[in-house]
Amino acid sequence: MARIVTTPEDIDFLKELLAAAEMLRKLPLPVDLWKVQNLYHEMLKSTYPEFQKKIQQGDEAAEKWLNPFVSLGQQLSIRVG
């Protein structure tokens, strides 16, 4: 997760994180994700608004970034919006 904080525009890695989070939720045992949740929350406060501005300016790459980022938040039980 630390990698996505330093390179948030890496959509492929964001999608890999999303896939990993989806897999973790399917495990039959509890997984403590508080560190990942904290990093995500930091991104929600800093990176997410930046990408929203880019979307408003018509940046198609930022639009492609939004859905996996929001989905990752859902997998981490963090509400985006």
C-alpha positions as CSV (number, residue, x, y, z in Angstrom):
1,M,0.0,0.0,0.0
2,A,2.9,2.4,0.7
3,R,3.8,2.2,-3.0
4,I,0.4,3.5,-4.1
5,V,0.8,6.5,-1.8
6,T,4.0,7.5,-3.6
7,T,2.7,6.6,-7.1
8,P,-1.1,7.1,-6.9
9,E,-1.3,7.4,-10.7
10,D,-0.3,3.8,-11.2
11,I,-3.7,2.4,-12.1
12,D,-2.4,-1.1,-12.7
13,F,-1.0,-1.4,-9.2
14,L,-4.2,0.1,-7.8
15,K,-6.1,-2.6,-9.5
16,E,-3.7,-5.2,-8.1
17,L,-4.3,-3.9,-4.6
18,L,-8.1,-4.0,-5.2
19,A,-7.8,-7.7,-6.3
20,A,-5.7,-8.5,-3.2
21,A,-8.2,-6.8,-0.9
22,E,-11.1,-8.7,-2.5
23,M,-9.2,-12.0,-1.9
24,L,-8.4,-11.1,1.7
25,R,-12.1,-10.5,2.5
26,K,-12.8,-14.0,1.3
27,L,-10.4,-15.7,3.8
28,P,-12.2,-17.6,6.6
29,L,-10.1,-15.8,9.2
30,P,-10.0,-12.2,10.3
31,V,-7.3,-10.0,8.8
32,D,-6.1,-6.8,10.5
33,L,-6.0,-4.1,7.9
34,W,-5.6,-1.1,10.1
35,K,-2.3,0.0,8.6
36,V,-3.6,-0.3,5.0
37,Q,-6.8,1.5,6.1
38,N,-4.8,4.4,7.6
39,L,-2.8,4.8,4.4
40,Y,-5.9,4.7,2.3
41,H,-7.5,7.3,4.6
42,E,-4.5,9.6,4.1
43,M,-4.9,9.2,0.3
44,L,-8.6,9.9,0.7
45,K,-7.8,13.3,2.3
46,S,-4.9,14.2,-0.1
47,T,-4.8,12.3,-3.4
48,Y,-8.5,11.8,-3.9
49,P,-9.3,15.6,-4.1
50,E,-6.4,16.0,-6.6
51,F,-7.9,13.4,-8.9
52,Q,-11.3,14.9,-8.6
53,K,-9.9,18.2,-9.8
54,K,-8.3,16.4,-12.7
55,I,-11.6,14.7,-13.6
56,Q,-13.3,18.1,-13.6
57,Q,-10.6,19.3,-16.1
58,G,-11.4,16.3,-18.4
59,D,-8.5,14.1,-17.5
60,E,-9.5,10.6,-18.8
61,A,-6.7,8.8,-16.8
62,A,-8.0,10.3,-13.6
63,E,-11.5,9.0,-14.5
64,K,-10.1,5.5,-14.9
65,W,-8.4,5.8,-11.5
66,L,-11.6,6.8,-9.6
67,N,-13.5,3.5,-9.8
68,P,-10.8,1.2,-8.6
69,F,-9.9,3.7,-5.8
70,V,-13.5,3.8,-4.6
71,S,-13.8,0.0,-4.9
72,L,-10.7,-0.4,-2.8
73,G,-12.2,1.8,-0.1
74,Q,-15.3,-0.4,-0.1
75,Q,-13.1,-3.5,0.4
76,L,-11.3,-1.8,3.3
77,S,-14.7,-0.7,4.8
78,I,-14.0,2.9,4.2
79,R,-16.7,5.1,2.8
80,V,-15.6,7.4,0.0
81,G,-17.7,10.4,-0.9
